[in-house]
Amino acid sequence: MIVQEMPLPPSIAWKLVLVLVLVGGIMLSACARAPRRPLPRTELRRLVFAALILYAVGVFASLTHHAVLAGVVYASGIAACALAAWLSRGSDSEDPPDGGDEPTEPGPPPDEPDGLPLFDWATFERQFRSYSSRRREPAGAGR
């Protein structure tokens, strides 16, 4: 009769499986294609708030020595955060701000021939010389 020993005790094996599932979920939320439609920000805030509540429940379960329950609740919170991260990627940076205002158009280009505004170098150099000739205390000299 052949008896095979388990390479890992069951108490460690389920923890490793849980770690692999959570890391896979986090990687999926970061690398998967973004959703087509963005989720409203209020819904994302609710999802993140729910994850924070799950973390708080997990802390309470840990403090009351319910390790398995704490692990399950922590894993649920991590999964909720990963889901929120993936859903937040659906928002488009081209969307107008929350106020509903359309983005303003940039002003007309300058009238200069090369498209750059004029810069008064003489005034700049005069102001720079005035600034550099002032007497200043070194930093930390009064200590």
N, C-alpha and C positions, 0 to 999 in steps of 0.2 A: 504494500500500500504506500503510495506516494503522498506525502503531506507537504503542501506548499505553505510557506510562511508569507504573510503579507509584508511587503517591503516597508510600509509605513503603518503606524497604528491608526485606527479609524478617527481618533480625535484630532490627528494632524492632517489626515487625508482630506476631510471635508473642509478644513480651513484653507488648504492649498487650492482646492477646487473653487472655493469662494473667492480667493484672491485672483485666480485666473479669470473668473467670470467678471469680476469688478474691473480689472485692468482691461479686459476685452471691451467692456461697455464704455469705459472712459476713452479708449483708443477709437472705438467706433464713433463716439460723439465728436471726436476731434477730426477724424479722417473721412467720415462718410459724407456723401454729397449733402449739401445744405437743403433744407426743405424749400419747396417752391414758394409757399406763402409764408410771410412772417407772422409770428404769434404776437398779439398785442402786448405791449410792455406790462400792462397790469396783470395779464395772465402769467407772464414770466416771473414777475415779482411774487405772485401767489405761489408759484411752483417752488421758487427758492425759499420763500418763507415756510412752506410745508417741509422742505428738506431740513431747514434749521430746527423746526419743531421735532422732526424725527431724530435729529442729533441730540436734542435736549432730552427726549424720552430715552434715548440710548444711554446717555450719561446717568439718568436716574436709574435705569435698569442695571447699569454697571455698579453704581453705588449700593444698590440693594442686593448685589451678588446674584443676579440673574444673567449669567454670561451668554447663554445661548440666545435669549431674547434680545440682549444688547447687541449681539452680533447681527442678528436678523434686522433689527431696527437701524443700526448703522449702515448696513448694506443697502437697505431701502433708501436711506437718505443720500447715500453716494449715487445710487441709481437715479434718484430724482434730480440731483445736481447735474449728472451727466446728460439727462434728458433735457434739462433747462439749457445747458450749454449748447446742445445740438439745435434745439429750437431757436435759440438766440441767433444762430448763424443765418437764419432765414431772413433777418431784417436787412433791408437794403440801405446802404449809406446814401443813396440818391434820393431817398424819401424826404419829404419836407419835414421840418421840426414838428413837435407835438402840437404846437399852437395852430397848426393847419395853414400857416403862412407859407406862401411859395418862396423859394429862395430868391434873393434879389440878384438881378443881373449885374455883372461888373460894369463899371463906368466905361466911357469911351476911351480909346487909347490916346496917349499924349500926341500933341501936334508936331512933335519933333520928327525929323526925317528918318532917324534910325529907330524910332519907337520908344526911346528912353527919355525920361524927363531930364531937364537941364540940372546940372549940379554946380553950385557956386564954389569952386575950389579955393578962391582967394578968401572968402569968408570962412570956410572950413579951416584953412591953415592959420588964419588970424585967431580964431577961437581956440584951436588946438594949442598954439604957442602960449596963449594966455592961460590956458588950463595947465599946461606942463610947467610953466614957470612959477606957479603958486607954491608956497611953502606948506608942506604937509607933515604931520606927525606920522612916524611909522606905526604900523598896526601893533598893538600891544605895548607901546612905549610907556604908557602911563601906569603900568602895573608894577 
